[in-house]
Amino acid sequence: MLFPTYQFLVFFLIVFIALFPLKQKVDLYKIVLLLSSLLFYSFWSFDFLLLLVLATAYNYIILRAVCNGKYQKFAFISGLIFNIANLGIFKYCNFFVTSLFEVLNQLQIPASFQVLQIVAPVGVSFYTFRMISHLIDCYQQKIPCPKFIDYATYITYFPQIASGPISRSREFYSQLNSPQKYDYQIEEVIVLILSGLFKKYTLSSFLFNFTQLPFKVPQQYSSIDLILAALSYSCLIYVDFSGYSDLANGISCLLGFKPIPNFNMPYQSLSLQEFWKRWHISLSEWLRDYLYIPLGGNKHGKLRKYLNLFLTMAIGGFWHGAGLNFIVWGALHGLGLIVTHLCRDIPQAIHFKLDYSFPRLAKVMNWLLTFSFVTCSWVFFGTPNWETAVLFFQGIIHSGVPTFQFNFWQLYLVIAVIGAINFWGDRISQLLQVMLSLKNIFFRVVLVSLFVYTILMLGPSTVPPFIYFNF
């Protein structure tokens, strides 16, 4: 059940009406919210729901042992192994078995065995990350062991379970157990929901048609088409995922939880390091706190720091998908971050200060280099395998197709609109909130109605699924 659908609208209205009078009755509120989350997840698959319930129950048993038992370290390690194995079986079993089969065939070793087609549950990566971070926080005694109802509500919280943002348990429990729920501003909620709908329902759905075939059969398109397809995919994954985050945050506000910043106009970044501080912020912070820092961070010298950066991004790439193309994508970003740090560390080591005679030009070049790198790396992310990505780049350099197929003014307009959102999104949001805060109720209703009508008219009859539902 996707957010921008009438089915979800009906579901959420029922849940909101049921929860709103219970915000002061914390225990009852938690029970209704948990049941609502389980019901929401059951719409995907009852089998997926059963796996989620079993994983939640097992992890809570492990948490109790970590917090209160005599064998805390054993329980902690077994919990980590369980969660990593659970994620590995559903996301990577097919990949490893198929890879083994291909290697044996190349070595001319006869092998014939049945390859199981295992379907990964929706959101398994995101709720597993929450389970792992919660386990680590309890083991390090950063948070006390919660009640089961609190833990189950945190893991299954329906606005975030499919694609995040990855909320932290401490902040979530604080708001969940407070009788005074977050006093949100209705203008902020309306802007978040309108922004999410516009990004996903209108912009993302339009760009979807310009990226599917070029990323599957790039040899059928001209060099200019492939360049436009790569640019379109950069725009697509931004508005698609940030649109989901906006909707999730808007829904969370209405349920009594603070929004979690997940995107901060990332394509205006002047370096790759800045990009990862603006893109998928909750995941970037998770990788920093639960992978990069435990690996040693920057505490053991420069070489170790570079290695940790590379490993963190490579593992982060593999987390996104079971394929060599995702590993290449993560490794590219790891190497890019190493180069970014080298460009800063080397001048500092030799006490050399760069003198920019033309600071604006330097910023433009830094932006162009960063955006180009990110866009090129998205090709590995968006193609089904690394071989297709190689064909994509070969087609950009030299394509045997002379026909220019993507010469549509609508495409250029959509890219320009997304560019405006990326560079001035915060100002646009503030302006809309000011307009919606005016005392004239009639004006506010007309304005919101006009926005909704425009979004629905420009949107498609069928909404494509969110890209990150695959991860």
Buried (B, 14 or more C-beta within 10 A) or exposed (E): BBBBEEEBEEBBEEBEEBBEEBBEEBEEBBBBBBBBBBBBBBBBBEEBBEBBBEBBEBBBEBBBBBBEEEEBEEBBEBBBEBBEEBBBBBBBBBBEBEBEBEEBEEEEEEEEEEEEEEEBBBBBBBBBBBBBBBBBBBBEEEBEBBEBBBBBBBBBBBBBBBBBBBBBBEEBBEBBBEEEBBEBEEBBBBBBBBBBBBBBBBBBBBBBEBBBBBBEEBBBBBBBBBBBBBBBBBBBBBBBBBBBBBBBBBBBBBBBBBBBEBBBBBBBBBBBBBBBBBBBBBBBBBBBBBBBBEBBBBEEEBEBBBBBBBBBBBBBBBBBBBBBBBBBBBBBBBBBBBBBBEEEBEEEEEEEEEEEEEEEEEEEEBBEBBBEBBBBBBBBBBBEEBEBBBBBBBBBEEBEBEEEBBEEEEBEEBBEBBEEBBEEBEEBBEEBBEBBEEEEEEEBEEBBEEBBEEBEEBBEEEBBEBBBEEB
